[in-house]
Amino acid sequence: MAKWTPKHEAPEPLEGPVVATITGGTILWFVLFLVQLPFYGWFADHGHTWWLWTCLAGAGLGCVGIWYVRRRDAAIKRAAAER
């Protein structure tokens, strides 16, 4: 079997508003958690409480993501300023 080799250069990664995107997603997960919270009894009766905890985990991991991308963005700006 022959080794696969690319025929062209890989494109540059897209840089957008990463911090805003991660923050928006985190807020969305937390809002979904809050919207489902009043229906906890229904979720428990039907064995779907994992829906609630998935939203809460998404919000928690999003907080870690916000911390990470803010530090990454600051490091990119520092590196650009040093050049």
Secondary structure, 3 states (H helix, E strand, C coil): CCCCCCCCCCCCCCCCCHHHHHHHHHHHHHHHHHHHHHHHHHHHHHCCHHHHHHHHHHHHHHHHHHHHHHHHHHHHHHHHHHC
